[in-house]
Amino acid sequence: MRAEVDSNSQFTEQLSRGEISTQASQEMYLLLEHTSRQVQAVELSISEGKAVSVNKQQELTINFLSTRVDSLEAKLEMLRDKFAEMKSNGYGNGEH
């Protein structure tokens, strides 16, 4: 068991120094590099004041959808009024 632990430790040290490489470790380093770039971009956005918080995004989305619902409700009410007017004028009874 001691030999396995020593072998594993040696493998880990060689891997961390870049002396050996596996496909999984290469993928891990690529993902780490990509994530690092994303973090830098977010940090830059924050420092420049361009970042929008999740709460602000949700607030903007809710405001947009609320405006759309109000607009659609107004249009629906207008159509109901027109339909009621047409019905009262005899258009809904088969009389033309």
C-alpha positions in Angstrom: 0.0 0.0 0.0 2.9 2.4 0.8 4.2 1.8 -2.8 0.8 2.8 -4.3 0.7 6.0 -2.2 4.3 6.9 -3.2 3.5 6.1 -6.8 0.4 8.3 -6.7 2.3 11.1 -5.0 5.0 10.9 -7.6 2.5 11.0 -10.4 0.7 14.0 -8.9 3.9 15.9 -8.5 5.0 15.2 -12.1 1.6 16.1 -13.4 1.6 19.4 -11.5 5.1 20.3 -12.7 4.1 19.5 -16.3 6.5 16.7 -16.7 3.7 14.3 -17.7 0.3 15.0 -19.1 -2.9 13.2 -19.6 -5.9 14.0 -21.9 -7.9 14.8 -18.8 -5.3 17.1 -17.3 -5.0 19.0 -20.7 -8.8 19.4 -20.8 -8.7 20.6 -17.2 -6.1 23.2 -17.9 -8.0 24.4 -21.0 -11.2 24.7 -18.9 -9.2 26.5 -16.2 -7.8 29.0 -18.8 -11.2 29.6 -20.3 -12.8 30.2 -16.9 -9.9 32.5 -16.0 -10.6 34.6 -19.1 -14.3 34.8 -18.2 -13.5 35.9 -14.7 -11.2 38.6 -16.0 -13.9 39.8 -18.4 -16.4 40.0 -15.5 -13.9 41.8 -13.3 -13.2 44.3 -16.1 -17.0 44.9 -16.6 -17.4 45.5 -12.8 -14.4 47.9 -12.6 -15.7 49.8 -15.6 -19.2 49.9 -14.1 -20.7 48.0 -17.0 -21.8 45.0 -15.1 -25.5 44.5 -14.4 -26.5 42.6 -11.3 -28.8 39.6 -11.6 -31.4 41.5 -9.6 -31.3 44.4 -12.0 -31.7 42.1 -15.0 -34.7 40.4 -13.3 -36.2 43.8 -12.6 -35.7 44.9 -16.2 -37.3 41.7 -17.4 -40.2 42.0 -15.1 -40.8 45.7 -16.1 -40.7 44.7 -19.8 -43.1 41.9 -19.4 -45.4 44.0 -17.2 -45.5 46.6 -19.9 -46.3 44.0 -22.5 -49.1 42.5 -20.4 -50.6 46.0 -19.8 -50.5 46.7 -23.5 -52.1 43.3 -24.4 -54.8 43.8 -21.8 -55.6 47.2 -23.2 -55.9 45.8 -26.7 -58.1 42.9 -25.5 -60.4 45.3 -23.7 -60.6 47.4 -26.9 -61.5 44.3 -28.9 -64.2 43.3 -26.3 -65.7 46.8 -26.6 -65.8 46.6 -30.4 -67.3 43.1 -30.2 -70.0 44.3 -27.8 -70.7 47.3 -30.0 -71.0 45.1 -33.1 -73.3 42.7 -31.2 -75.5 45.5 -30.0 -75.8 46.8 -33.6 -77.1 43.5 -34.8 -74.0 42.1 -36.4 -73.9 39.1 -34.0 -77.5 38.0 -34.7 -77.2 37.2 -38.3 -78.7 40.6 -39.3 -76.6 42.6 -41.7 
